[in-house]
């Protein structure tokens, strides 16, 4: 099945029909549109989506408005007002969810409900349904406190239907000054995460993808239109798309085809940009065909955020030492393999992200090399991925980075492994950790991590383990575990099932070298996602009745000796089962 979503061009079918021949093999093409003219231009059956019934609308409203109290049910004294509010939403799920999300933040008294109903009544006289919906959705925006309103408007910086990495969003919000500190015990990143959580709870923003600690979010098309309209009102941002300009403000987004970008993005243009706009605080070149970062970047003394991800930049200029306010530097998926020693002078740096995919490498990626002295970056919270070429001296530098929350180290040997294990004992704030061996012959002995960081939530180990130690129960807060090339001879389930908060388990490339995995009742109480891939010796998977009570996704890839598909009849929470890339079962 092929889906073309939210189509606006009536000529679309003429463009694509030759690539989609009718060969009578039962394939399906689904096209969705909000434009009646587009729908009528297509040579196919039309299905007009109906508005929700009052019963369905009421159930959604109660679920969203009272999710944290009254057991998801409407109290009797608010029932009549709530029904009137639901009717005003005209059976449109997005409007229902948004208004219910707004009410979920209000005191559950008639006066608050009446005010929202009066606001809805004031919008009901508008001519266009789209205009009416837009105005209704705007009510939730106007209810946002500062600085949540600016955080919400920031989604207008991104294109329609764009999914943005949540952690990238946090770094941008912080660089823009939207995030207000809440005391010494809470980081700005944690405050930003709380802000996003509130926007999600209000149904203004949706989490579009989530796998362990990696999350992406975005807004609905209609909500994006609302954001652009409100952003224009407050001169929040300006967009240049080809020859068209929209909006006004201190933030500029340049978009368009690759051809247009290439034509304008010359080195001389970049140099001029850096010379003229010396007050820049945020510079995001992600995905731009940029080959060089000129030394004039050192003129941007106020720069807090620099993103070069997915560019072709090879070298960072020495002038980068002038960026003393820089908080976030992202050079992932670039051609940079070594960071200049001048990086060590950026004392305000909080996030240093640097790795590149490389399928020929043992761990499928290349990190970066750093010079001695990077231990001076004492505010660093994210460091990924550091190549362990400096031996024990490198590990001594790591010991100084006590605020790290995310650390990835690659090219580890048995010697540097012992050093890194000693270093992480003092990293009390560490949440995410990836330790990657130099090659398949290096052994990572977990006995050296006798006292793991107590807040560690995400752990990736690539390299031989041989066995899992008795200290595994000490990883109590672990939510995600990724074992790659571990060559475990014994069934790891017997050891890992005691982890009380484990939600994601990934076993890759002979992480388990045995023949049978047995998931017993009483273990893995919170496990939601299980991925088994390239386990060459695996022949049988046994899942007891009552085991894996919370499992939602099961994925099996390239296990050549697996004799039969495991029985999933007892997995009552299972939503998706994928076998070698093919979805076997799917429940909504």
C-alpha positions in Angstrom: 0.0 0.0 0.0 1.2 3.5 -0.9 -0.1 6.6 1.0 0.0 10.2 -0.3 -1.0 12.3 2.7 -2.5 15.9 2.7 -2.4 16.5 -1.1 -3.2 20.0 -2.4 -2.3 19.8 -6.1 -5.0 18.6 -8.5 -2.4 17.6 -11.0 -0.7 15.1 -8.7 -2.4 12.0 -10.3 -1.0 13.0 -13.7 2.5 13.1 -12.3 2.4 9.7 -10.5 0.0 7.5 -12.4 2.7 6.1 -14.8 4.8 5.0 -11.9 1.8 3.1 -10.3 0.5 0.6 -12.9 -2.6 -1.5 -12.3 -1.3 -5.0 -12.3 -4.2 -6.6 -10.5 -2.1 -7.8 -7.6 -4.2 -6.3 -4.9 -2.1 -3.3 -4.1 -3.8 -0.1 -2.8 -3.2 3.6 -3.2 -4.6 5.9 -0.5 -4.7 9.7 -1.1 -5.8 12.1 1.7 -6.7 15.7 1.1 -8.6 18.6 2.7 -9.3 20.0 -0.8 -12.6 18.9 -2.5 -11.2 19.9 -5.9 -8.3 17.5 -5.5 -10.6 14.7 -4.4 -12.9 15.2 -7.4 -10.0 15.1 -9.8 -8.9 11.6 -8.8 -10.2 8.5 -10.8 -11.0 6.5 -7.7 -13.6 5.8 -5.0 -14.1 8.7 -2.6 -14.5 8.2 1.1 -15.5 11.4 2.9 -14.5 11.2 6.6 -17.5 11.9 8.8 -17.3 14.0 12.0 -17.3 12.0 15.2 -20.5 11.1 16.9 -21.4 12.8 20.1 -20.7 9.6 22.0 -17.2 9.2 20.6 -16.5 12.9 21.0 -17.6 12.8 24.6 -15.3 9.8 25.4 -12.3 11.6 23.9 -13.2 14.8 25.8 -13.4 13.1 29.1 -10.2 11.1 28.5 -8.2 14.3 27.8 -9.9 16.8 30.2 -10.0 14.5 33.3 -7.0 12.3 32.6 -5.4 13.0 36.0 -8.5 13.1 38.2 -12.1 11.8 38.6 -10.9 8.5 37.0 -11.3 10.1 33.6 -15.0 10.8 34.2 -16.8 14.1 34.1 -18.1 15.2 37.5 -21.9 15.7 37.6 -21.8 19.5 38.2 -19.7 20.1 35.0 -21.6 17.6 32.8 -24.0 20.1 31.2 -21.4 22.7 30.5 -19.0 20.0 29.2 -21.6 18.7 26.8 -22.2 22.2 25.4 -18.4 22.6 24.9 -18.2 19.2 23.1 -21.0 20.2 20.7 -19.1 23.4 19.9 -16.2 21.3 18.8 -18.3 20.0 15.9 -17.1 16.4 16.1 -13.5 17.3 15.0 -11.0 15.2 17.0 -8.2 17.8 16.9 -10.4 20.5 18.2 -11.9 18.3 20.9 -8.4 17.1 22.1 -7.1 20.7 22.1 -10.0 22.2 24.0 -10.0 19.3 26.5 -6.2 19.7 26.9 -6.9 23.4 27.7 -9.5 22.5 30.3 -7.3 19.8 31.9 -5.1 22.7 33.2 -8.1 24.6 34.7 -9.7 24.4 38.1 -12.6 22.0 37.8 -15.3 24.5 38.7 -18.3 25.9 36.7 -16.9 29.4 36.4 -13.8 28.3 34.5 -15.8 26.0 32.3 -18.3 28.8 31.5 -15.5 31.2 30.5 -14.2 28.6 28.0 -17.7 28.1 26.6 -18.2 31.8 26.2 -14.9 32.0 24.2 -16.1 29.2 22.0 -19.4 31.0 21.4 -17.6 34.1 20.3 -15.9 32.1 17.5 -19.1 30.4 16.2 -20.2 33.2 14.0 -17.3 33.0 11.6 -18.0 32.2 8.0 -15.2 29.7 7.1 -15.0 26.4 9.0 -11.2 26.5 8.7 -11.1 30.1 10.1 -13.5 29.0 12.9 -11.3 26.0 13.8 -8.1 28.1 13.7 -9.7 30.6 16.1 -10.8 27.8 18.5 -7.3 26.3 18.5 -5.9 29.7 19.2 -7.7 29.7 22.6 -5.2 27.2 23.9 -2.3 29.4 22.7 -3.7 32.5 24.4 -4.0 30.5 27.6 -0.3 29.6 27.7 1.8 31.3 30.3 5.1 32.9 29.4 7.6 31.4 28.3 5.5 28.4 27.1 3.9 30.6 24.5 7.3 31.4 22.9 8.3 27.7 23.1 5.1 26.8 21.2 5.6 29.5 18.6 9.1 28.1 17.9 7.5 25.2 16.0 6.8 27.7 13.3 10.5 27.9 12.7 10.3 24.4 11.2 8.5 23.4 8.0 5.0 21.9 8.1 4.9 18.2 9.0 8.4 18.4 10.4 9.5 16.1 13.2 12.1 17.7 15.4 14.4 15.8 17.8 13.2 16.8 21.3 16.8 17.3 22.7 17.6 19.6 19.7 14.5 21.6 20.6 15.6 21.9 24.3 19.0 23.2 23.2 17.4 25.7 20.9 15.0 26.9 23.5 17.8 27.4 26.0 20.0 29.3 23.5 17.0 31.6 22.8 16.6 32.3 26.5 13.1 30.9 26.8 14.0 28.5 29.7 14.0 30.0 33.2 16.1 28.3 35.9 14.2 26.6 38.8 17.0 26.3 41.3 20.4 24.7 41.5 19.1 21.1 41.6 17.3 21.4 38.3 19.1 21.9 35.0 17.8 24.1 32.2 17.4 20.9 30.0 15.1 19.4 32.7 13.0 22.6 32.7 12.8 22.5 28.9 11.7 18.9 29.1 9.0 19.8 31.6 7.8 22.6 29.2 7.5 20.2 26.3 5.7 17.7 28.5 3.1 20.4 29.4 2.6 21.3 25.7 2.0 17.6 25.0 -0.5 17.4 27.9 -2.3 20.4 26.5 -2.5 18.5 23.1 -0.8 21.3 21.3 2.3 19.2 20.5 2.5 15.5 19.7 5.3 13.0 20.3 5.7 11.5 16.8 8.4 9.0 17.4 9.9 7.5 20.6 12.5 4.8 21.1 14.0 4.7 24.5 15.6 8.1 25.2 15.3 9.3 21.6 12.1 11.2 21.0 10.8 13.4 18.1 7.9 15.8 18.3 5.8 18.0 16.0 2.5 19.8 15.5 -0.5 19.1 13.4 -0.8 21.0 10.0 -3.7 23.1 11.3 -1.8 23.9 14.5 1.2 24.9 12.4 -1.1 27.4 10.6 -2.2 28.8 13.9 1.4 29.2 15.0 2.3 31.1 11.9 -0.6 33.4 12.3 0.1 34.1 16.0 3.9 34.5 15.2 3.1 37.2 12.7 1.1 39.1 15.3 4.1 39.3 17.7 6.8 39.6 15.0 8.3 36.3 16.2 10.1 35.1 13.0 10.5 35.6 9.3 10.6 32.9 6.6 12.3 33.2 3.2 11.2 30.6 0.6 12.6 31.3 -2.8 11.5 34.8 -3.7 8.7 34.8 -1.1 9.0 36.3 2.3 6.6 35.8 5.2 6.5 37.3 8.7 8.9 39.6 10.5 11.1 39.4 13.5 14.6 38.6 14.9 14.5 35.0 13.7 15.0 34.1 10.1 14.4 30.7 8.5 15.6 30.2 4.9 14.0 27.3 3.1 13.5 26.1 -0.5 14.9 23.6 -3.0 18.5 22.3 -2.8 19.2 24.1 -6.1 18.2 27.5 -4.7 20.2 26.9 -1.5 23.3 25.8 -3.5 23.1 28.9 -5.7 23.1 31.3 -2.8 25.2 29.5 -0.2 28.7 30.4 -1.4 31.7 30.9 0.8 31.6 34.6 0.2 27.9 34.7 1.2 28.7 32.9 4.5 31.6 35.2 5.2 29.4 38.3 4.6 26.8 36.8 6.8 29.2 36.3 9.7 30.7 39.8 9.3 27.3 41.6 9.2 25.2 39.7 11.7 27.5 39.8 14.7 24.6 39.6 17.2 23.6 36.1 16.1 22.9 33.7 19.0 21.5 30.7 17.0 23.0 29.3 13.8 21.4 26.1 12.5 22.8 24.7 9.2 21.4 21.2 9.7 21.1 19.4 6.3 22.4 22.4 4.3 25.0 21.7 1.5 27.8 23.5 3.3 31.4 22.5 2.6 33.4 24.9 4.7 33.0 26.9 7.9 34.9 30.1 7.4 37.2 31.5 10.1 34.9 34.6 10.3 32.6 32.5 12.4 34.8 33.7 15.2 33.2 37.1 14.8 29.9 35.8 16.3 30.8 36.6 19.9 27.2 36.1 21.1 26.6 32.7 19.4 25.2 30.1 21.8 24.1 27.4 19.4 25.9 26.1 16.3 24.5 23.1 14.4 26.5 21.7 11.4 24.8 18.3 11.4 24.5 16.6 8.0 26.8 19.1 6.3 30.1 18.4 4.5 32.3 20.5 6.8 35.7 18.8 7.4 37.5 21.2 9.7 36.5 23.6 12.5 38.6 26.9 12.3 40.8 27.8 15.2 38.8 31.0 15.6 36.1 29.0 17.2 37.8 29.8 20.5 36.3 33.2 20.3 32.8 31.8 20.8 32.9 32.0 24.6 29.1 32.0 25.0 28.7 28.8 22.9 26.5 26.3 24.7 25.8 23.7 22.0 28.0 22.4 19.2 26.6 19.7 16.9 28.9 18.3 14.2 27.3 14.8 13.8 27.3 13.3 10.4 29.9 15.7 9.1 33.5 14.9 7.8 35.1 16.2 11.0 37.3 13.6 12.6 39.4 15.7 15.0 38.4 18.7 17.1 40.9 21.6 17.3 42.5 22.1 20.7 40.8 25.5 20.8 37.6 23.7 21.7 39.0 23.3 25.2 38.7 27.0 25.8 34.8 27.1 25.4 34.0 27.0 29.1 30.3 27.5 28.7 29.9 24.5 26.4 27.1 22.2 27.6 26.6 19.9 24.6 29.3 18.5 22.2 27.8 16.1 19.7 30.1 14.5 17.1 29.9 11.2 15.3 29.4 9.9 11.8 27.8 6.7 10.5 30.3 4.2 9.0 29.1 0.7 8.0 32.6 -0.6 7.6 33.5 0.2 11.3 32.9 -2.4 14.0 30.5 -0.2 15.8 29.0 1.3 12.6 30.2 4.8 13.4 33.2 7.0 13.8 33.6 9.4 16.7 36.1 12.3 17.0 39.4 12.7 18.6 40.0 15.4 21.2 43.2 17.0 22.6 44.4 16.9 26.1 42.8 19.6 28.2 39.1 18.9 27.4 38.6 18.3 31.1 38.4 22.1 31.4 34.8 21.9 29.9 33.3 21.4 33.4 29.8 22.4 32.3 29.6 19.7 29.7 26.5 17.6 29.9 26.6 15.8 26.5 29.8 14.3 24.9 29.2 11.9 22.0 31.2 10.2 20.6 34.7 10.4 21.9 37.3 8.0 20.4 39.5 6.5 23.1 42.9 7.0 21.4 44.5 8.9 24.3 44.9 5.9 26.5 44.7 6.4 30.3 45.4 10.1 29.9 42.1 10.5 28.1 40.3 8.8 30.9 41.9 11.2 33.5 40.4 14.1 31.5 36.9 12.4 31.6 37.1 12.2 35.4 36.8 16.0 35.6 33.5 16.1 33.7 31.3 15.6 36.7 28.1 17.1 35.2 27.9 14.7 32.2 24.5 13.2 31.5 25.2 11.7 28.2 28.5 10.0 27.3 29.5 7.9 24.3 33.1 6.5 24.1 34.3 4.3 21.1 37.4 2.4 20.1 37.8 1.0 23.6 40.5 -1.5 24.4 40.8 -3.7 27.6 43.2 -1.1 29.1 41.0 2.0 28.3 37.9 0.0 29.4 39.2 -0.2 33.0 40.0 3.5 32.9 36.5 4.5 31.7 34.9 2.3 34.3 36.8 4.2 37.0 35.9 7.6 35.5 32.1 7.0 35.4 32.0 6.1 39.1 32.1 9.8 39.8 29.5 10.8 37.2 26.6 11.1 39.5 24.3 12.7 36.9 24.9 10.3 34.1 21.7 9.2 32.3 22.9 7.8 28.9 26.0 5.8 28.4 27.4 4.0 25.3 30.7 2.1 25.5 31.9 0.7 22.2 34.9 -1.7 21.8 37.6 -1.2 19.2 36.8 -4.5 17.5 35.2 -7.9 18.1 38.3 -9.2 20.0 38.2 -6.7 22.9 36.4 -7.9 26.0 34.3 -5.5 28.1 34.3 -6.8 31.7 31.3 -5.5 33.5 32.8 -6.5 36.9 34.7 -3.2 36.7 31.4 -1.3 36.9 30.7 -2.4 40.5 28.8 0.7 41.4 27.0 2.1 38.3 25.7 5.7 38.2 22.4 5.6 40.2 20.4 7.6 37.6 21.6 5.7 34.5 18.6 5.1 32.3 20.1 4.1 28.9 23.1 1.8 28.4 24.6 0.5 25.2 27.5 -2.0 25.2 29.2 -3.0 21.9 31.8 -5.7 22.3 32.4 -9.1 24.0 30.9 -9.4 27.5 31.2 -13.2 27.9 28.9 -13.1 30.9 26.6 -10.8 32.8 27.8 -10.1 36.4 26.0 -10.5 39.7 25.9 -6.6 39.9 23.2 -6.3 37.2 20.5 -5.7 39.8 22.3 -2.5 40.8 21.2 -1.0 37.5 17.8 -0.3 39.0 16.8 2.7 37.0 17.8 1.4 33.6 15.1 1.9 31.1 16.9 1.0 27.8 19.6 -1.7 27.3 21.4 -2.4 24.0 23.8 -5.3 23.8 25.7 -5.7 20.5 28.3 -8.4 19.7 28.3 -9.5 23.4 28.7 -13.3 22.6 26.8 -14.3 25.8 26.7 -18.0 26.1 24.0 -18.1 28.8 20.4 -16.9 28.4 20.6 -13.2 29.4 16.9 -13.2 30.3 17.6 -15.0 33.6 19.8 -12.1 34.7 18.0 -9.2 33.1 14.5 -10.0 34.1 15.1 -8.5 37.6 15.6 -5.0 36.2 12.4 -3.3 37.6 12.3 -0.3 35.1 13.5 -1.8 31.9 11.3 -0.8 29.0 13.5 -1.4 25.9 15.8 -4.4 25.3 17.8 -4.8 22.1 20.1 -7.8 21.4 22.1 -7.4 18.2 24.8 -9.3 16.2 25.2 -12.4 18.4 24.7 -10.5 21.6 23.4 -13.9 22.6 25.3 -16.9 21.1 23.0 -19.6 22.5 20.1 -21.5 21.1 17.1 -20.6 23.3 15.7 -17.5 25.0 13.2 -18.1 27.7 11.0 -15.3 29.0 9.5 -16.5 32.3 6.5 -15.2 34.3 7.4 -12.6 36.9 10.2 -10.9 35.0 10.4 -7.9 32.6 7.3 -6.3 34.2 7.7 -3.0 32.4 9.3 -4.1 29.1 7.5 -2.5 26.2 9.9 -2.9 23.2 11.9 -6.1 22.4 14.3 -6.2 19.4 16.3 -9.3 18.4 18.5 -9.1 15.3 21.3 -11.2 13.8 21.3 -13.8 16.5 22.8 -16.6 14.3 22.5 -19.4 16.8 19.0 -18.7 18.1 16.6 -21.6 17.4 13.8 -21.2 19.9 12.0 -18.4 21.8 9.8 -19.5 24.7 7.3 -17.0 26.2 5.5 -18.3 29.3 1.9 -17.3 30.0 2.0 -14.2 32.1 5.5 -13.2 30.9 6.2 -9.8 29.3 2.9 -8.3 30.6 3.6 -4.8 29.2 5.2 -5.7 25.8 3.8 -3.5 23.0 6.3 -4.1 20.2 8.2 -7.3 19.2 10.7 -7.3 16.3 12.7 -10.2 15.0 15.3 -9.8 12.2 17.7 -12.2 10.5 17.7 -15.1 13.0 18.3 -17.8 10.4 18.0 -20.9 12.6 14.8 -19.8 14.3 12.6 -22.8 13.7 9.2 -21.2 14.5 7.6 -17.9 15.3 7.2 -17.5 19.0 3.6 -17.7 20.3 2.3 -14.3 21.2 -1.2 -15.3 22.3 -0.5 -14.4 25.9 0.9 -11.0 25.1 -2.2 -9.0 25.9 -0.7 -5.5 25.4 1.1 -6.3 22.1 0.4 -3.7 19.5 2.9 -4.6 16.8 4.9 -7.7 15.8 7.4 -7.4 13.0 9.3 -10.3 11.4 12.2 -9.6 9.1 10.7 -6.2 8.2 7.2 -7.5 7.6 4.5 -6.5 10.0 2.8 -9.7 11.1 0.3 -8.3 13.5 -0.8 -4.7 14.2 -3.4 -3.4 16.6 -4.4 0.2 17.2 
